[in-house]
Amino acid sequence: MNPFNHYQKGVYMYDESHCALLSRQAVTKFGFAGGLLVLASLLFALPVHADMRPPSPGIEAIDIERKADEMQAGYIGESRKMTLTLINADGQESQRKLDFWGFEEPDRHDKTLVKFTFPPDIKGTTLLTYEKGAEDDDQWLYLPSLKRAKRIASSNKSGSFVGSEFAYEDLVVRQFEKYNFKYIGDDTVDGKDCFVIERTPKNQTSGYSKILRWRYKDNHQEAKSQYYDRKGELLKERFLEGHHLVDGFWRTSKITVKNVQTKKASTLAFDDIKLKLTQDESLFSVRALESVQ
């Protein structure tokens, strides 16, 4: 696809969401060569998917996403160990250890717990999430120093989770009902064919204007995603690796998120994944959080 899909009176339009303006005033100020350099620098700063192919005929975005969602139904209960690595702009790293538990509700509005076990200064900090489909999810953060759980307001769910590049809203496992979908093309990741789906949040409090998600065609699992901020600018990229089956369900070994604006990054590595567990639902409550810590 030619990125310069429109030219008129010195204005170059870059696809549907990006444009680089090289007006006659810019040419006057910088000269024609200088103006071209301005244009080139803007274009190279934009994410270009030159190899993306048109969508395959007869396939709808909603069907792709529904298939990916339905493949996760029936896990019953889940636990896993997690290692969160924070990487600053200079490449310095710090690690956190966490435990994860998931409880599958009959209506697929699941409940999850994420609890820090290391380092000592944040040990016991726990995030409780009630997934509520198209509605706003309920989330509470338990802080041991306060001995109470604090409800996370909708307006704060786009904020950073304990200083990482993961937002609170990113930690909601099931997101099918929260987005509108558009199948925008086909692409290849690591030599494997992918659908490329544009996800637009239904909730206006989301920190994202849209998400582009690459899904492998053979198993419908996420290969990578690009997150755009409310201004429509690329905010961060997410990469998944080590897809494998656990008791018939697809799981990933590692997620890496790179913030292209701050140059920071975070990784989540998963180990000791167990599915089809019988969980005590009463443990997934604010009362349990505040009483057993």
ChimeraX attribute file (.defattr): number of C-alpha atoms within 10 A of each C-alpha:
attribute: neighborCount
match mode: 1-to-1
recipient: residues
	/A:1	11
	/A:2	8
	/A:3	16
	/A:4	13
	/A:5	11
	/A:6	12
	/A:7	10
	/A:8	7
	/A:9	8
	/A:10	13
	/A:11	15
	/A:12	19
	/A:13	18
	/A:14	19
	/A:15	14
	/A:16	8
	/A:17	8
	/A:18	16
	/A:19	18
	/A:20	17
	/A:21	16
	/A:22	19
	/A:23	14
	/A:24	15
	/A:25	11
	/A:26	17
	/A:27	16
	/A:28	11
	/A:29	11
	/A:30	14
	/A:31	13
	/A:32	14
	/A:33	10
	/A:34	14
	/A:35	20
	/A:36	15
	/A:37	14
	/A:38	17
	/A:39	17
	/A:40	12
	/A:41	12
	/A:42	14
	/A:43	16
	/A:44	9
	/A:45	9
	/A:46	14
	/A:47	11
	/A:48	12
	/A:49	10
	/A:50	10
	/A:51	11
	/A:52	16
	/A:53	15
	/A:54	13
	/A:55	17
	/A:56	12
	/A:57	6
	/A:58	5
	/A:59	11
	/A:60	15
	/A:61	19
	/A:62	16
	/A:63	12
	/A:64	18
	/A:65	22
	/A:66	13
	/A:67	14
	/A:68	18
	/A:69	17
	/A:70	11
	/A:71	15
	/A:72	15
	/A:73	14
	/A:74	14
	/A:75	18
	/A:76	18
	/A:77	21
	/A:78	18
	/A:79	21
	/A:80	16
	/A:81	19
	/A:82	24
	/A:83	18
	/A:84	20
	/A:85	19
	/A:86	21
	/A:87	19
	/A:88	15
	/A:89	11
	/A:90	8
	/A:91	10
	/A:92	10
	/A:93	12
	/A:94	11
	/A:95	14
	/A:96	18
	/A:97	18
	/A:98	22
	/A:99	18
	/A:100	18
	/A:101	21
	/A:102	23
	/A:103	25
	/A:104	21
	/A:105	15
	/A:106	10
	/A:107	9
	/A:108	18
	/A:109	17
	/A:110	20
	/A:111	23
	/A:112	23
	/A:113	23
	/A:114	22
	/A:115	21
	/A:116	21
	/A:117	18
	/A:118	16
	/A:119	13
	/A:120	9
	/A:121	11
	/A:122	17
	/A:123	16
	/A:124	20
	/A:125	22
	/A:126	23
	/A:127	24
	/A:128	22
	/A:129	25
	/A:130	19
	/A:131	21
	/A:132	19
	/A:133	16
	/A:134	15
	/A:135	11
	/A:136	16
	/A:137	18
	/A:138	15
	/A:139	25
	/A:140	20
	/A:141	21
	/A:142	22
	/A:143	19
	/A:144	17
	/A:145	10
	/A:146	9
	/A:147	13
	/A:148	17
	/A:149	20
	/A:150	14
	/A:151	14
	/A:152	17
	/A:153	14
	/A:154	17
	/A:155	11
	/A:156	14
	/A:157	20
	/A:158	17
	/A:159	18
	/A:160	14
	/A:161	16
	/A:162	13
	/A:163	10
	/A:164	19
	/A:165	24
	/A:166	23
	/A:167	18
	/A:168	20
	/A:169	22
	/A:170	15
	/A:171	15
	/A:172	17
	/A:173	14
	/A:174	16
	/A:175	18
	/A:176	17
	/A:177	15
	/A:178	19
	/A:179	18
	/A:180	15
	/A:181	21
	/A:182	16
	/A:183	22
	/A:184	18
	/A:185	17
	/A:186	20
	/A:187	22
	/A:188	18
	/A:189	12
	/A:190	7
	/A:191	7
	/A:192	12
	/A:193	15
	/A:194	25
	/A:195	27
	/A:196	29
	/A:197	25
	/A:198	21
	/A:199	22
	/A:200	18
	/A:201	20
	/A:202	14
	/A:203	14
	/A:204	12
	/A:205	16
	/A:206	21
	/A:207	21
	/A:208	22
	/A:209	19
	/A:210	22
	/A:211	22
	/A:212	20
	/A:213	22
	/A:214	25
	/A:215	26
	/A:216	20
	/A:217	17
	/A:218	10
	/A:219	13
	/A:220	19
	/A:221	22
	/A:222	21
	/A:223	23
	/A:224	21
	/A:225	20
	/A:226	19
	/A:227	23
	/A:228	18
	/A:229	15
	/A:230	15
	/A:231	10
	/A:232	13
	/A:233	18
	/A:234	21
	/A:235	19
	/A:236	22
	/A:237	20
	/A:238	21
	/A:239	16
	/A:240	19
	/A:241	15
	/A:242	12
	/A:243	15
	/A:244	12
	/A:245	10
	/A:246	14
	/A:247	12
	/A:248	11
	/A:249	13
	/A:250	15
	/A:251	18
	/A:252	19
	/A:253	15
	/A:254	18
	/A:255	18
	/A:256	19
	/A:257	23
	/A:258	20
	/A:259	18
	/A:260	14
	/A:261	10
	/A:262	12
	/A:263	13
	/A:264	19
	/A:265	23
	/A:266	22
	/A:267	23
	/A:268	21
	/A:269	17
	/A:270	20
	/A:271	14
	/A:272	8
	/A:273	17
	/A:274	15
	/A:275	18
	/A:276	15
	/A:277	15
	/A:278	11
	/A:279	16
	/A:280	9
	/A:281	13
	/A:282	9
	/A:283	13
	/A:284	19
	/A:285	16
	/A:286	18
	/A:287	12
	/A:288	11
	/A:289	24
	/A:290	15
	/A:291	9
	/A:292	7
	/A:293	13
